[in-house]
Amino acid sequence: MTAVVSAPGAPARPTVIDRIGAAHIPLAAVLLLYPAFASDFFLTQIGGYSLIFGMIGLSLMVLAGYGGMVSLAQITVAGIAGYAVAILGLNNSGVHGFGWPWWIVVPFAVLLAATASALIGWIAVRTEGIYTIMITLAIATAAFYFAQQNYTIFNGFPGFNGLRAPEFWGVNWRDPVPFYYLCLGCAALAYAAVLYCSRSTFGLTLQAIRDNPRRMRAIGYHVTAHKVFAWFLAGLIAGLAGVLLIWFNGRVSPGTINVAAAINVLVIAVIGGLKHPVGPFLGAVVVVLMQTFAIDIVGAERFNTLIGLVFLAIVFVSPDGLLGLWSRLKPHLAQQPLRSGP
């Protein structure tokens, strides 16, 4: 048996910690231990809700951060998955509710949402910049009004209620602790998939297309196909988050996919930062905390003003959001000398 000896000067093989990232280990420990010291309210209303909207923001980050395509239709994609679960599964509204088992409904709903996202992308990628934003905003607005006015399929304004997370493996996944871990598992899966994809050939190609689509087209890459596939991948993440969202709320209605919700997703992604997959989750925590507690301080009438001021302050100080602010502060913190004792 011959031992493998590294050549002198050859770079050392990356360890498991190097591949995972050292910062992910304490973060994972905190998230896993969070239920041990958090109440049921903080588990669901803060923890679970932030993870769900972080996933929807992550789907936007895939498009905007890696592909340069800003979309305001991600909550619409999530809503498509939510309506599919309500219509094909069980609900208490007396409309539809075909009673399909959850293990068929959930994959079908996510795949339907991803297909709808790819269709939206196929339309949107023919434009750039502000025109992409306007097309996706128009699609989100049209979907909202169509769901609100259509009673045959979407049950109009009331929507569907009585939607419950399933019970399997002897666990009621709607209980606070199981639901939090369900959201955490889905968010971790989406996060790891995006992180892996960003380093893959497809991810690097997509980023190159973002920077110079004309050159990538000239050397033989199918720019449109890459962009549409990115929309499909983003739709998978948004669709999975949409299923969790309607299980969290117990209902789905046009209010779930209204224009305000679409803008909130954009605010979440921008506040956190679009350069790394962890950014949307940071932004979701900030926005959810403000939605939960600040509204009691400033009132419902002034709450949107507060959100706008915080958004402007963060973007003014750091256009790359909280991640950009940390990147700017980290070198200064590292240069601070340690104080010696007296």
C-alpha positions in Angstrom: 0.0 0.0 0.0 1.5 3.3 -1.1 1.1 6.4 1.0 0.0 9.5 -0.8 2.5 12.3 -0.2 1.6 15.9 -1.0 4.1 17.6 -3.3 6.2 20.4 -1.6 4.4 23.7 -2.0 1.1 22.1 -3.0 -2.0 23.6 -1.4 -3.4 21.6 1.5 -6.6 19.8 1.0 -9.6 21.7 2.4 -10.9 20.1 5.6 -14.6 19.5 6.3 -14.7 22.7 8.4 -13.2 24.7 5.5 -15.8 23.4 3.2 -18.7 24.0 5.5 -17.4 27.3 6.8 -16.3 27.9 10.4 -19.0 30.5 11.0 -21.7 28.0 10.2 -20.9 25.8 13.2 -21.8 28.2 16.0 -24.8 29.5 14.0 -26.1 25.9 13.6 -25.6 25.3 17.3 -27.6 28.4 18.2 -30.4 27.5 15.8 -30.6 23.9 17.0 -30.6 24.9 20.7 -33.0 27.8 20.2 -36.1 25.9 21.4 -34.4 25.1 24.7 -34.6 28.7 25.9 -37.4 30.2 23.7 -41.1 30.3 24.4 -43.7 28.9 22.0 -44.4 32.4 20.9 -40.8 33.1 20.0 -40.5 29.7 18.4 -43.3 30.2 15.9 -44.0 33.9 15.6 -40.3 34.9 15.4 -38.2 31.8 14.7 -40.5 29.9 12.3 -41.9 33.0 10.6 -38.4 34.5 10.0 -37.2 31.2 8.5 -40.2 31.1 6.1 -39.9 34.6 4.9 -36.1 34.2 4.8 -36.7 31.4 2.3 -38.9 33.5 0.1 -36.2 36.3 0.3 -33.6 33.6 -0.5 -35.5 32.8 -3.7 -35.3 36.5 -4.6 -31.6 36.6 -3.7 -30.9 33.7 -6.2 -32.4 35.8 -9.0 -31.2 39.3 -8.0 -27.8 38.4 -6.4 -26.6 35.8 -8.8 -28.6 36.6 -11.9 -29.2 40.3 -11.7 -33.0 39.9 -12.1 -35.1 41.6 -9.4 -38.5 40.0 -9.0 -41.6 41.2 -7.2 -43.4 38.0 -7.9 -41.8 35.7 -5.4 -44.7 35.9 -2.9 -47.0 35.1 -5.9 -45.0 31.9 -6.5 -45.2 31.0 -2.8 -49.0 31.7 -3.0 -49.4 29.3 -5.9 -48.0 26.5 -3.8 -50.2 27.5 -0.9 -53.4 27.5 -3.0 -52.4 24.1 -4.5 -52.2 22.6 -1.0 -55.5 24.1 0.0 -57.3 23.0 -3.2 -55.8 19.5 -3.5 -55.5 18.7 0.2 -58.1 19.3 3.0 -59.6 22.6 4.1 -62.6 23.8 6.1 -64.1 26.2 3.6 -66.4 23.7 1.9 -64.8 24.5 -1.5 -62.7 22.0 -3.3 -60.5 20.1 -0.8 -59.9 16.9 -2.8 -58.2 15.2 0.1 -55.0 14.1 -1.6 -52.4 12.9 0.9 -49.8 15.4 2.0 -46.9 13.4 0.5 -48.4 13.8 -2.9 -49.8 17.4 -2.5 -46.6 19.0 -1.2 -44.2 17.9 -4.0 -46.9 18.6 -6.6 -47.5 22.1 -5.1 -43.8 22.9 -5.0 -43.3 21.7 -8.6 -46.3 23.7 -9.8 -44.9 26.8 -8.1 -41.5 26.2 -9.7 -43.1 25.7 -13.1 -45.1 28.9 -12.7 -41.9 30.7 -11.7 -40.1 29.5 -14.8 -43.0 30.7 -16.9 -42.8 34.1 -15.2 -39.0 34.1 -15.8 -39.4 33.2 -19.5 -41.5 36.3 -19.9 -39.3 38.6 -17.6 -35.9 37.6 -19.0 -36.7 39.3 -22.3 -36.3 42.6 -20.4 -33.7 44.1 -18.1 -33.5 46.4 -15.1 -36.6 48.4 -14.2 -38.6 46.7 -16.9 -38.1 43.3 -15.2 -39.3 44.8 -11.9 -42.4 46.3 -13.6 -43.3 43.0 -15.4 -43.1 41.0 -12.2 -45.0 43.6 -10.3 -47.7 43.5 -13.0 -47.9 39.7 -12.7 -48.1 39.9 -8.9 -50.8 42.5 -9.0 -52.8 40.6 -11.7 -52.5 37.3 -9.6 -53.8 39.1 -6.5 -56.9 40.6 -8.2 -57.5 37.3 -10.1 -57.5 35.3 -6.8 -59.7 37.9 -5.1 -62.3 38.0 -7.8 -62.3 34.3 -8.8 -64.6 32.2 -6.6 -64.7 29.1 -8.8 -61.1 28.1 -8.2 -59.7 30.3 -5.5 -62.9 31.0 -3.4 -62.4 34.7 -3.9 -61.8 37.1 -1.0 -62.3 34.5 1.8 -59.8 32.1 0.4 -59.3 28.8 2.2 -59.0 28.1 6.0 -58.5 25.1 8.2 -55.2 24.2 6.6 -53.1 22.1 9.0 -49.6 20.7 8.9 -49.7 16.9 8.7 -49.1 14.4 11.4 -46.6 11.7 10.5 -43.9 9.6 12.3 -46.1 10.1 15.4 -45.4 13.9 15.4 -47.9 16.7 15.1 -45.8 19.1 13.0 -48.1 22.1 13.8 -46.9 22.0 17.5 -44.4 24.9 18.1 -41.2 22.8 18.6 -41.7 20.4 15.7 -42.9 23.2 13.4 -39.8 25.2 14.2 -37.5 22.3 13.4 -39.5 21.6 10.2 -39.0 25.2 9.1 -35.3 25.1 10.2 -34.7 21.9 8.2 -36.3 23.3 5.1 -34.4 26.5 5.4 -31.1 24.7 6.0 -31.8 22.5 2.9 -32.6 25.6 0.7 -29.6 27.5 2.1 -27.2 24.6 1.5 -28.5 24.1 -2.0 -28.1 27.8 -2.9 -24.6 27.9 -1.4 -23.6 24.7 -3.3 -25.2 26.0 -6.5 -23.4 29.3 -6.3 -20.1 27.4 -6.4 -21.1 25.0 -9.2 -20.6 25.4 -12.9 -24.2 26.6 -13.3 -23.9 29.2 -10.5 -20.6 30.6 -11.8 -22.0 30.7 -15.3 -25.1 32.5 -14.1 -23.0 35.1 -12.3 -20.9 35.6 -15.4 -24.1 36.1 -17.4 -25.2 38.7 -14.8 -21.9 40.6 -15.3 -21.7 40.4 -19.1 -24.5 38.5 -21.0 -23.3 39.6 -24.4 -19.9 38.0 -24.0 -21.4 34.8 -22.5 -23.7 34.6 -25.5 -20.8 35.2 -27.9 -18.8 32.3 -26.5 -21.7 29.9 -26.9 -23.8 29.9 -23.7 -27.6 29.9 -23.9 -28.2 33.0 -21.8 -32.0 32.7 -21.8 -32.0 29.0 -20.8 -29.7 29.7 -17.8 -31.9 32.6 -16.6 -35.1 30.6 -16.9 -33.6 27.7 -15.0 -32.6 30.1 -12.3 -36.2 31.1 -12.0 -37.2 27.5 -11.8 -34.7 26.9 -8.9 -35.9 30.0 -7.1 -39.5 28.8 -7.6 -38.7 25.5 -5.8 -37.5 27.5 -2.8 -40.4 29.9 -2.8 -42.9 27.1 -3.3 -41.6 25.2 -0.3 -41.8 28.3 1.7 -45.3 28.9 0.5 -46.4 25.5 1.9 -44.9 26.3 5.2 -46.5 29.7 5.2 -50.0 28.4 4.8 -49.4 25.8 7.4 -48.2 28.6 9.7 -51.2 30.8 9.1 -53.7 28.0 8.8 -55.2 29.7 5.7 -54.5 31.2 2.4 -56.3 34.1 0.8 -55.6 37.0 -1.7 -54.2 38.9 1.3 -51.3 36.3 1.4 -50.1 37.4 -2.1 -51.0 41.1 -2.1 -48.6 43.8 -3.4 -47.6 44.8 0.2 -46.4 41.3 0.8 -44.4 41.3 -2.5 -42.7 44.5 -1.5 -42.0 43.2 2.0 -40.0 40.3 0.4 -37.9 42.8 -1.5 -37.3 44.9 1.7 -36.3 41.7 3.5 -33.8 40.7 0.8 -32.3 44.2 0.5 -32.0 44.9 4.2 -30.2 41.6 4.8 -28.0 41.8 1.6 -28.0 40.1 -1.8 -24.4 38.9 -1.9 -24.7 35.9 0.3 -27.6 33.4 1.0 -27.6 34.3 4.7 -28.6 37.9 3.9 -32.3 37.3 3.4 -32.6 35.4 6.7 -30.9 38.3 8.5 -33.3 40.7 6.9 -36.3 38.5 7.7 -35.4 38.5 11.4 -35.1 42.3 11.5 -38.5 42.8 9.6 -40.3 40.2 11.6 -39.1 41.6 14.9 -40.3 45.1 13.9 -43.6 43.7 12.7 -44.1 41.9 16.0 -43.0 44.6 18.5 -42.6 48.0 16.8 -46.2 48.1 15.7 -47.2 48.4 19.3 -44.9 51.3 19.8 -45.5 53.5 16.7 -49.0 52.2 15.9 -50.4 50.5 12.8 -50.8 53.8 10.9 -47.1 54.7 11.2 -45.6 51.3 11.0 -45.0 51.4 7.2 -43.2 54.7 7.8 -40.9 53.1 10.3 -40.1 50.2 7.9 -39.3 52.7 5.2 -37.1 54.8 7.5 -35.1 51.7 8.6 -34.8 50.5 5.0 -33.5 53.9 3.9 -31.1 54.2 6.8 -29.6 50.7 6.2 -29.3 51.2 2.4 -27.9 54.7 2.9 -25.2 53.5 5.2 -24.6 50.2 3.4 -26.0 49.6 -0.1 -25.2 45.9 0.4 -27.4 45.7 3.5 -26.5 44.2 6.9 -23.9 41.9 5.2 -22.2 44.9 3.6 -22.2 46.8 6.9 -20.5 43.8 8.6 -18.0 43.5 5.9 -17.0 47.1 6.4 -16.8 46.9 10.1 -15.0 43.6 10.3 -11.5 44.9 9.2 -11.7 47.7 11.8 -12.7 45.3 14.6 -9.8 43.0 13.6 -7.3 45.9 13.8 -8.4 47.0 17.3 -5.4 46.2 19.7 -6.2 44.1 22.7 -5.9 46.2 25.9 -3.3 44.9 28.3 -4.0 44.7 32.1 -2.9 47.4 34.5 
